[in-house]
Amino acid sequence: MTVATVVYGIETCDQVRKARSWLRAQDVPFRFHDFRADGLAQALLERWMGHLPWDALVNRRSTTWRQIDATRRASVVDQTSAIDLLLANPTLVRRPVLESGDRILIGFSEPTYRALFVAPPTTTPSSPSSS
């Protein structure tokens, strides 16, 4: 049975592009979910936050974060306030988020993706050497 893999992000994000390109190059089937076109649901954020700390999902380095009022930024102190902010500003989600089976990864790291999707080379038992 093939595990469904979904990449979440936005079309224009460089890290999302890298992740999608890598998955295609490895022939890993996946579906892409664009936050701008497909939206972002509270239930999805809650599921992710059940596996990851809420603050790991908030991209505090983004332009969008810097454009948010300092008082509003300071009010993001827990899961509930993070969900409210991310629903109002889906581009604040650190990208890409990859779901594959019960695994959820944030960001693109080739070694991490390789460990998840590429089977290690099989070794054949060596025959006893004759002397």
N, CA, C and O of each residue as an XYZ file, in Angstrom:
524
protein
N       0.845     -1.176      0.000
C       0.000      0.000      0.000
C       0.896      1.247      0.000
O       1.831      1.348      0.794
N       0.604      2.174     -0.882
C       1.372      3.403     -0.984
C       0.865      4.415      0.034
O      -0.341      4.607      0.192
N       1.798      5.054      0.718
C       1.448      6.070      1.695
C       1.210      7.379      0.946
O       2.014      7.769      0.100
N       0.113      8.051      1.254
C      -0.173      9.335      0.615
C       0.780     10.388      1.166
O       0.965     10.505      2.377
N       1.377     11.148      0.262
C       2.276     12.224      0.644
C       1.683     13.528      0.134
O       1.282     13.633     -1.025
N       1.634     14.520      1.017
C       1.117     15.837      0.657
C       2.150     16.880      1.034
O       2.685     16.873      2.143
N       2.425     17.777      0.098
C       3.302     18.911      0.357
C       2.404     20.135      0.458
O       1.630     20.429     -0.453
N       2.517     20.844      1.577
C       1.732     22.054      1.821
C       2.647     23.263      1.717
O       3.786     23.231      2.184
N       2.149     24.325      1.106
C       2.937     25.545      1.009
C       2.308     26.518      0.040
O       1.096     26.509     -0.175
N       3.149     27.365     -0.548
C       2.690     28.277     -1.585
C       3.577     28.090     -2.808
O       4.769     27.803     -2.698
N       2.977     28.258     -3.952
C       3.624     28.001     -5.238
C       4.935     28.756     -5.399
O       5.880     28.222     -5.979
N       5.013     29.973     -4.903
C       6.169     30.829     -5.148
C       7.302     30.670     -4.139
O       8.328     31.337     -4.275
N       7.155     29.829     -3.152
C       8.178     29.654     -2.117
C       9.331     28.798     -2.656
O       9.108     27.702     -3.171
N      10.553     29.301     -2.533
C      11.727     28.578     -3.021
C      11.885     27.214     -2.359
O      12.199     26.234     -3.036
N      11.671     27.135     -1.049
C      11.821     25.857     -0.345
C      10.767     24.841     -0.782
O      11.043     23.644     -0.865
N       9.563     25.328     -1.060
C       8.501     24.446     -1.561
C       8.891     23.942     -2.952
O       8.719     22.763     -3.262
N       9.408     24.826     -3.772
C       9.854     24.415     -5.119
C      10.939     23.351     -5.029
O      10.904     22.362     -5.760
N      11.906     23.552     -4.131
C      12.983     22.575     -3.964
C      12.423     21.218     -3.529
O      12.816     20.180     -4.061
N      11.511     21.233     -2.566
C      10.932     19.983     -2.073
C      10.169     19.258     -3.180
O      10.325     18.049     -3.352
N       9.363     19.977     -3.915
C       8.581     19.366     -4.994
C       9.491     18.825     -6.085
O       9.266     17.732     -6.604
N      10.504     19.580     -6.428
C      11.460     19.146     -7.451
C      12.187     17.876     -7.007
O      12.353     16.943     -7.793
N      12.615     17.845     -5.756
C      13.316     16.676     -5.238
C      12.402     15.455     -5.255
O      12.821     14.377     -5.676
N      11.167     15.611     -4.806
C      10.228     14.487     -4.791
C       9.991     13.959     -6.206
O       9.965     12.747     -6.418
N       9.818     14.864     -7.174
C       9.628     14.441     -8.561
C      10.862     13.691     -9.069
O      10.728     12.659     -9.726
N      12.051     14.197     -8.774
C      13.299     13.567     -9.226
C      13.460     12.161     -8.650
O      14.087     11.301     -9.268
N      12.895     11.932     -7.471
C      12.980     10.616     -6.819
C      11.773      9.737     -7.150
O      11.643      8.633     -6.621
N      10.897     10.224     -8.020
C       9.670      9.499     -8.400
C       8.775      9.198     -7.203
O       8.143      8.144     -7.140
N       8.727     10.130     -6.254
C       7.843      9.989     -5.097
C       6.507     10.644     -5.453
O       6.459     11.852     -5.684
N       5.427      9.869     -5.500
C       4.130     10.473     -5.800
C       3.676     11.362     -4.638
O       3.793     10.984     -3.472
N       3.164     12.533     -4.968
C       2.683     13.445     -3.934
C       1.612     14.348     -4.510
O       1.451     14.478     -5.723
N       0.890     14.964     -3.594
C      -0.107     15.970     -3.964
C       0.356     17.288     -3.370
O       0.879     17.320     -2.256
N       0.169     18.371     -4.103
C       0.541     19.687     -3.606
C      -0.708     20.438     -3.172
O      -1.696     20.499     -3.903
N      -0.651     21.008     -1.977
C      -1.753     21.808     -1.423
C      -1.233     23.233     -1.258
O      -0.387     23.503     -0.406
N      -1.748     24.131     -2.078
C      -1.336     25.537     -2.046
C      -2.244     26.298     -1.081
O      -3.461     26.350     -1.262
N      -1.629     26.888     -0.050
C      -2.427     27.622      0.938
C      -3.255     28.735      0.298
O      -4.387     28.987      0.712
N      -2.696     29.393     -0.701
C      -3.432     30.505     -1.333
C      -4.609     29.999     -2.151
O      -5.689     30.586     -2.099
N      -4.424     28.933     -2.895
C      -5.489     28.420     -3.762
C      -6.437     27.479     -3.025
O      -7.645     27.498     -3.262
N      -5.885     26.653     -2.128
C      -6.679     25.603     -1.492
C      -7.096     25.918     -0.062
O      -7.907     25.201      0.523
N      -6.544     26.987      0.501
C      -6.918     27.387      1.852
C      -6.142     26.645      2.940
O      -5.300     25.791      2.666
N      -6.454     26.999      4.158
C      -5.824     26.410      5.338
C      -6.911     26.219      6.382
O      -7.590     27.173      6.761
N      -7.074     24.993      6.843
C      -8.142     24.670      7.789
C      -7.604     24.569      9.214
O      -6.471     24.145      9.440
N      -8.427     24.962     10.151
C      -8.060     24.877     11.563
C      -7.747     23.440     11.959
O      -6.802     23.193     12.708
N      -8.532     22.495     11.463
C      -8.309     21.082     11.812
C      -6.920     20.617     11.356
O      -6.282     19.814     12.036
N      -6.460     21.113     10.224
C      -5.138     20.753      9.719
C      -4.055     21.283     10.653
O      -3.126     20.557     11.007
N      -4.175     22.545     11.050
C      -3.207     23.129     11.988
C      -3.211     22.381     13.315
O      -2.152     22.121     13.885
N      -4.379     22.040     13.803
C      -4.477     21.308     15.068
C      -3.821     19.938     14.965
O      -3.171     19.486     15.908
N      -3.990     19.271     13.811
C      -3.348     17.967     13.613
C      -1.828     18.118     13.633
O      -1.129     17.351     14.296
N      -1.324     19.111     12.901
C       0.123     19.334     12.880
C       0.643     19.650     14.276
O       1.689     19.149     14.688
N      -0.098     20.487     14.998
C       0.344     20.880     16.335
C       0.206     19.751     17.351
O       0.724     19.848     18.464
N      -0.480     18.698     16.977
C      -0.513     17.496     17.796
C       0.790     16.708     17.687
O       1.089     15.871     18.538
N       1.566     16.982     16.633
C       2.835     16.284     16.394
C       4.052     17.180     16.604
O       5.150     16.695     16.878
N       3.850     18.483     16.474
C       4.954     19.446     16.507
C       4.618     20.584     17.456
O       3.441     20.863     17.684
N       5.616     21.241     18.009
C       5.330     22.418     18.835
C       4.704     23.522     17.975
O       5.092     23.712     16.822
N       3.752     24.235     18.532
C       3.046     25.268     17.762
C       4.002     26.305     17.201
O       3.807     26.774     16.080
N       5.034     26.674     17.955
C       5.918     27.745     17.500
C       6.836     27.301     16.358
O       7.443     28.142     15.695
N       6.943     25.992     16.121
C       7.734     25.503     14.989
C       7.042     25.814     13.662
O       7.692     25.865     12.618
N       5.736     26.020     13.705
C       4.975     26.280     12.482
C       4.898     27.756     12.116
O       4.535     28.091     10.988
N       5.231     28.637     13.041
C       5.130     30.082     12.786
C       6.464     30.588     12.228
O       7.503     30.497     12.882
N       6.412     31.117     11.020
C       7.626     31.610     10.366
C       7.883     33.058     10.783
O       7.345     33.998     10.198
N       8.707     33.208     11.796
C       9.005     34.539     12.323
C      10.063     35.276     11.499
O      10.400     36.418     11.813
N      10.585     34.645     10.460
C      11.571     35.293      9.592
C      10.931     35.897      8.344
O      11.600     36.586      7.574
N       9.659     35.644      8.148
C       9.014     36.051      6.893
C       8.709     37.546      6.841
O       8.624     38.229      7.861
N       8.551     38.016      5.618
C       8.139     39.401      5.385
C       6.774     39.644      6.015
O       6.529     40.699      6.601
N       5.892     38.667      5.891
C       4.543     38.808      6.457
C       4.624     39.034      7.967
O       3.920     39.889      8.503
N       5.469     38.279      8.649
C       5.624     38.441     10.100
C       6.066     39.865     10.438
O       5.524     40.489     11.350
N       7.037     40.364      9.711
C       7.549     41.712      9.976
C       6.506     42.791      9.693
O       6.571     43.880     10.263
N       5.558     42.499      8.828
C       4.521     43.474      8.492
C       3.380     43.489      9.506
O       2.564     44.411      9.510
N       3.321     42.488     10.350
C       2.261     42.426     11.364
C       2.630     43.358     12.509
O       3.792     43.447     12.906
N       1.640     44.041     13.026
C       1.820     44.961     14.148
C       2.529     44.251     15.314
O       2.245     43.093     15.620
N       3.448     44.970     15.947
C       4.249     44.395     17.041
C       3.373     43.876     18.180
O       3.693     42.855     18.789
N       2.284     44.560     18.469
C       1.378     44.121     19.533
C       0.747     42.786     19.165
O       0.622     41.895     20.006
N       0.351     42.654     17.902
C      -0.258     41.399     17.429
C       0.771     40.270     17.478
O       0.451     39.156     17.894
N       1.999     40.550     17.056
C       3.058     39.532     17.102
C       3.299     39.078     18.539
O       3.455     37.885     18.799
N       3.327     40.025     19.464
C       3.578     39.704     20.870
C       2.441     38.887     21.481
O       2.636     38.220     22.497
N       1.261     38.931     20.873
C       0.116     38.204     21.424
C       0.121     36.720     21.052
O      -0.716     35.957     21.535
N       1.053     36.312     20.204
C       1.140     34.899     19.811
C       1.982     34.173     20.858
O       3.211     34.152     20.796
N       1.275     33.578     21.820
C       1.952     32.994     22.984
C       1.611     31.522     23.234
O       2.203     30.881     24.103
N       0.655     30.993     22.467
C       0.252     29.610     22.692
C      -0.368     29.057     21.413
O      -0.457     29.749     20.399
N      -0.791     27.805     21.479
C      -1.356     27.143     20.300
C      -2.582     27.872     19.769
O      -2.709     28.059     18.559
N      -3.471     28.281     20.638
C      -4.701     28.942     20.199
C      -4.406     30.248     19.475
O      -4.971     30.507     18.412
N      -3.529     31.073     20.037
C      -3.208     32.349     19.393
C      -2.416     32.130     18.100
O      -2.550     32.906     17.154
N      -1.603     31.092     18.056
C      -0.867     30.780     16.829
C      -1.826     30.338     15.730
O      -1.693     30.770     14.585
N      -2.775     29.496     16.060
C      -3.763     29.050     15.070
C      -4.540     30.240     14.536
O      -4.744     30.348     13.327
N      -4.980     31.137     15.413
C      -5.722     32.323     14.969
C      -4.900     33.141     13.977
O      -5.411     33.569     12.942
N      -3.630     33.354     14.297
C      -2.761     34.143     13.423
C      -2.520     33.431     12.094
O      -2.575     34.067     11.042
N      -2.253     32.124     12.122
C      -1.980     31.378     10.894
C      -3.203     31.275      9.995
O      -3.072     31.296      8.771
N      -4.385     31.165     10.583
C      -5.601     31.140      9.769
C      -5.825     32.483      9.080
O      -6.292     32.535      7.942
N      -5.489     33.570      9.776
C      -5.637     34.903      9.191
C      -4.531     35.202      8.172
O      -4.726     36.004      7.259
N      -3.368     34.553      8.331
C      -2.202     34.802      7.476
C      -1.526     33.477      7.124
O      -0.470     33.166      7.674
N      -2.111     32.693      6.219
C      -1.561     31.363      5.919
C      -0.110     31.379      5.428
O       0.586     30.372      5.554
N       0.350     32.484      4.879
C       1.737     32.522      4.402
C       2.733     32.569      5.562
O       3.942     32.499      5.337
N       2.248     32.686      6.783
C       3.123     32.638      7.959
C       3.507     31.213      8.367
O       4.367     31.025      9.228
N       2.880     30.222      7.759
C       3.236     28.838      8.071
C       4.618     28.571      7.488
O       4.863     28.833      6.310
N       5.520     28.049      8.314
C       6.840     27.651      7.801
C       6.633     26.591      6.742
O       5.828     25.674      6.904
N       7.376     26.731      5.650
C       7.150     25.884      4.491
C       8.438     25.212      4.040
O       9.553     25.647      4.329
N       8.210     24.122      3.312
C       6.969     23.367      3.151
C       6.670     22.536      4.400
O       7.553     22.240      5.206
N       5.408     22.176      4.527
C       5.025     21.158      5.506
C       4.748     19.912      4.676
O       3.976     19.954      3.718
N       5.372     18.824      5.042
C       5.187     17.575      4.312
C       4.554     16.563      5.245
O       5.028     16.342      6.359
N       3.481     15.952      4.777
C       2.843     14.858      5.509
C       2.997     13.598      4.678
O       2.652     13.571      3.497
N       3.516     12.565      5.304
C       3.640     11.271      4.642
C       3.370     10.210      5.695
O       4.192      9.974      6.580
N       2.227      9.584      5.593
C       1.816      8.645      6.639
C       1.646      9.396      7.940
O       0.923     10.391      7.999
N       2.307      8.927      8.984
C       2.197      9.605     10.280
C       3.346     10.580     10.506
O       3.479     11.123     11.603
N       4.175     10.813      9.498
C       5.307     11.737      9.606
C       4.905     13.122      9.126
O       4.225     13.265      8.109
N       5.329     14.139      9.864
C       5.119     15.527      9.477
C       6.468     16.223      9.582
O       7.095     16.244     10.642
N       6.899     16.790      8.467
C       8.179     17.493      8.420
C       7.949     18.944      8.053
O       7.056     19.259      7.266
N       8.752     19.828      8.621
C       8.677     21.252      8.283
C       9.996     21.643      7.633
O      11.074     21.304      8.121
N       9.887     22.361      6.525
C      11.071     22.799      5.816
C      11.578     21.699      4.902
O      11.166     20.544      5.009
N      12.481     22.074      3.999
C      13.064     21.083      3.101
C      14.506     20.818      3.495
O      15.318     21.738      3.605
N      14.806     19.558      3.704
C      16.171     19.106      3.972
C      16.362     17.837      3.154
O      15.705     16.825      3.398
N      17.265     17.899      2.184
C      17.471     16.723      1.340
C      17.840     15.482      2.146
O      17.280     14.418      1.882
N      18.757     15.562      3.119
C      19.064     14.347      3.897
C      17.839     13.790      4.640
O      17.670     12.574      4.737
N      17.004     14.666      5.151
C      15.805     14.205      5.869
C      14.823     13.555      4.902
O      14.275     12.492      5.196
N      14.596     14.185      3.749
C      13.703     13.605      2.748
C      14.269     12.271      2.256
O      13.531     11.300      2.090
N      15.581     12.231      2.024
C      16.201     11.000      1.544
C      15.983      9.872      2.565
O      15.659      8.747      2.183
N      16.158     10.166      3.842
C      15.973      9.155      4.885
C      14.534      8.649      4.914
O      14.295      7.483      5.230
N      13.587      9.503      4.590
C      12.180      9.116      4.629
C      11.757      8.351      3.372
O      10.976      7.404      3.460
N      12.266      8.754      2.205
C      11.730      8.225      0.954
C      12.633      7.278      0.176
O      12.139      6.507     -0.647
N      13.920      7.312      0.407
C      14.821      6.488     -0.398
C      15.290      5.304      0.429
O      15.881      5.461      1.497
N      15.016      4.128     -0.085
C      15.429      2.911      0.630
C      16.948      2.814      0.605
O      17.576      3.105     -0.413
N      17.536      2.407      1.721
C      18.993      2.241      1.717
C      19.368      1.123      0.750
O      18.586      0.199      0.528
N      20.554      1.210      0.183
C      20.961      0.171     -0.746
C      21.016     -1.190     -0.042
O      21.435     -1.312      1.109
N      20.583     -2.173     -0.770
C      20.611     -3.512     -0.182
C      21.989     -4.101     -0.394
O      22.610     -3.935     -1.444
N      22.439     -4.779      0.614
C      23.746     -5.427      0.512
C      23.514     -6.912      0.307
O      22.622     -7.510      0.908
N      24.311     -7.474     -0.527
C      24.202     -8.904     -0.740
C      25.215     -9.586      0.165
O      26.338     -9.107      0.321
N      24.829    -10.674      0.744
C      25.765    -11.366      1.621
C      26.977    -11.806      0.804
O      26.844    -12.330     -0.302
N      28.121    -11.588      1.351
C      29.330    -11.982      0.627
C      29.579    -13.470      0.863
O      29.300    -14.025      1.926
N      30.106    -14.064     -0.162
C      30.397    -15.497     -0.024
C      31.714    -15.652      0.719
O      32.596    -14.800      0.617
N      31.840    -16.712      1.446
C      33.083    -16.919      2.179
C      34.248    -16.997      1.203
O      34.160    -17.650      0.163
N      35.303    -16.345      1.538
C      36.451    -16.357      0.631
C      37.192    -17.681      0.763
O      37.369    -18.219      1.856
N      37.614    -18.181     -0.385
C      38.372    -19.420     -0.341
C      39.863    -19.096     -0.360
O      40.316    -18.253     -1.134
N      40.595    -19.752      0.472
C      42.027    -19.497      0.555
C      42.801    -20.585     -0.097
O      44.030    -20.538     -0.123
